[in-house]
Amino acid sequence: MIRVEYDSGDLSGQFACPFCGQTVKLVGNVHTFRSSGSGVERTYPDAKNSIHDHFNHNRGSFIQECKSIGKVDDTTWQAVEKQAPTRVVANGRIVVEIGPNSRGPIHVIQDDPK
């Protein structure tokens, strides 16, 4: 499982990749917030997108690329706020598609909140 940790107090966040061992720091104004329209709690930067960028390198995201992409298997992820680590803000699944000649792409699915 990948656990994405948000610290709204000092506006930082990170997750440790269980496949390559890297600690990936989130950049920018990292926080969780409650959506004014729906009242659903959200993460910024979006946990789902941050994990996806780690496995499918995106230079603009400033997130390090996974060096062990060949070892990645289906797994789950969850995002938590550092001040309340037992309360899950968002969670989902990482699905690895295996093609006839390659392994990938990685799909990161968010189950809650959608």
C-alpha positions in Angstrom: 0.0 0.0 0.0 1.1 3.6 -0.7 0.3 6.0 2.1 0.3 9.7 1.1 0.7 12.0 4.1 -0.5 15.6 4.0 0.6 18.1 6.7 -1.8 21.1 6.4 0.1 22.7 9.3 3.4 23.2 7.4 1.9 22.8 3.9 4.0 19.7 3.1 3.4 16.1 2.1 5.1 13.0 0.9 4.7 9.3 0.2 7.1 6.4 0.2 7.0 4.1 -2.9 7.1 0.5 -1.8 8.4 -0.6 -5.2 11.5 1.7 -5.6 12.0 2.8 -2.0 12.0 6.5 -2.9 10.4 9.1 -0.6 8.5 11.4 -3.0 8.0 14.9 -1.7 4.9 16.7 -2.8 5.5 20.3 -4.0 3.4 23.4 -3.7 0.8 24.4 -1.2 0.2 20.9 0.1 -3.0 20.6 2.2 -6.4 18.9 2.6 -9.6 20.9 2.4 -13.3 20.6 2.5 -15.1 21.3 -0.8 -17.5 24.2 -0.4 -20.1 22.8 -2.8 -20.3 19.2 -1.8 -18.6 19.3 1.7 -16.3 16.4 0.6 -12.8 16.5 1.9 -10.1 16.7 -0.9 -6.4 16.6 -1.2 -4.1 19.1 -2.9 -2.1 18.2 -4.9 -4.5 15.4 -5.7 -3.2 12.2 -4.1 -4.4 10.2 -7.2 -2.5 12.4 -9.6 0.6 12.5 -7.5 0.9 8.7 -7.5 0.1 8.5 -11.2 2.9 11.1 -12.0 5.4 8.9 -10.0 4.7 5.9 -12.2 4.1 7.8 -15.5 6.8 10.4 -15.4 5.5 13.9 -15.8 8.3 16.5 -15.8 5.9 19.3 -15.0 4.8 17.7 -11.8 8.3 17.8 -10.2 7.7 14.3 -8.9 10.5 11.7 -9.2 10.0 8.9 -11.6 9.7 5.3 -10.2 12.9 3.4 -11.0 11.3 0.0 -10.4 8.3 0.3 -12.8 8.8 -3.4 -13.8 8.2 -4.5 -10.3 4.9 -2.6 -9.8 1.9 -4.8 -9.0 -1.7 -3.9 -8.3 -2.0 -2.4 -4.9 -4.0 0.2 -2.9 -3.3 3.7 -1.7 -4.6 6.0 1.0 -4.2 9.7 1.8 -4.1 10.8 5.4 -3.7 14.1 7.3 -0.6 14.1 9.5 -2.5 15.6 12.4 -5.1 12.8 12.3 -3.3 9.8 10.8 -6.1 7.3 11.5 -8.6 9.3 9.5 -8.3 8.5 5.8 -9.1 11.5 3.5 -9.1 9.6 0.2 -8.2 6.1 -0.9 -8.2 4.0 -4.0 -6.4 1.4 -6.1 -3.5 1.2 -8.5 -4.1 -1.1 -11.4 -1.2 -2.4 -13.6 -2.2 -3.5 -17.1 0.1 -6.1 -18.6 0.1 -6.0 -22.4 1.6 -8.6 -24.8 4.9 -6.8 -25.2 5.0 -4.4 -22.2 4.0 -3.7 -18.7 1.8 -0.7 -18.2 0.3 1.9 -18.2 -0.6 2.3 -14.5 -4.1 3.4 -13.7 -4.7 5.1 -10.4 -8.3 4.9 -9.3 -9.8 6.9 -6.5 -12.7 5.2 -4.7 -13.5 7.7 -2.0 -14.1 10.6 -2.3 -14.8 10.4 -6.1 
